[in-house]
Amino acid sequence: MSFFNSIGRSMTRAAQRSSSSNSNSNNKRSPTPNSASSPDPNQLLNAQRNVSGPPSPRVSPSSSQGQLNRRDSANDNGQVSQEPPQPKPLYMCSPFVEAALVKGNFKTIVMLPKYVDIMEWVAVNVFDFYTNLNEFYGVISECCTTQTCPTMSAGPTLSYTWINQDRKSVHLPAPTYIDYVMTWVQNLLDDPQTFPTKSGQDFPPNFPSTIKHVYRQLLRVFAHIYHAHFHHLLHLRSEPHFNSLFAHFLAFGREYDLLEVKDVRGVSGAPGGHSGHVGVGALWERWREMGILEG
């Protein structure tokens, strides 16, 4: 089982000291977690607001490409003016990007133990990732509303769409999208045909492809929380827990080919000569430089 099982207990103890505002949370949600102290996020947030002004509107990838193409514009005299660079996301700032419960490379944690079936190992870890992510989202779910998060996005230039029953891509508010994802994954976990619970029962042939789809959707939930709600995690001083959970999630996904690098990094180059990463691509690269993750 994942070493993150301890998070639930620490969150429960913190809930007893929290205000009654969390009493109406979903019973799958976990109370406020605690961890080591970190700098006051309010000061850094205020500093970023003073530099960057109001946040950029969330747009879909198609419209973001047009924005990238228009980033350099010419004035009446033909001189090219460049927009100021976007401020660094809060989760990329020190010391928050280094905050973790586990030091060193995560590869040793995700290696398949001896005498353990690989399907069982993947199933157990996916269950843990879902459970812990669901608890974290439960903590900040009151801050993720249709007003604050009208689209399921991971930054100003990336939004995710949901495939409806008519096989059409539709834009949904973030809380609706995440509720669909969590409900869908929970139903899979409860289905013995997908996640067998009886001894001797084999996993279905489509289990690997199903897990890849689950992984892709959970990654989107992680990305949205990092971009839209990381400051809420800082207020709870739970960024070491969340960083460690996400690093474990990424390392496990890469070890067992459940996650494609392009899903994490986003685009490495954009039209018009601009380059960069969307979603959580910059965080992936930073953790690789720190030796936490491998390529």
Buried (B, 14 or more C-beta within 10 A) or exposed (E): EBEBEEBBEBBEEBBEEBEEEBEEBEEEBBBBBBBEEBEEBEEBBEEBEEEBEEEEEBBBBEEBBEBBEEEEEEEEEEEEEEEEEEBBBBBBBEEBBBBBBBEEBBBEBBEEEEEEEEBEBBBBBBBBBBBBBBBBBBBBBBBBEEEEBBBBBBBBBBBBBBEEEEEEEEBBBBBBBBBBBBEEBBEBBEEEEBBBEEEEEEBBEEBBEBBBBBBBBBBBBBBBBBBBBBBBBBBBBBBBBBBBBBBBBBBBBBBBEBBBBEBBBBBEEBEEEEEBBBBBBBBBBBBEEEEBBEE
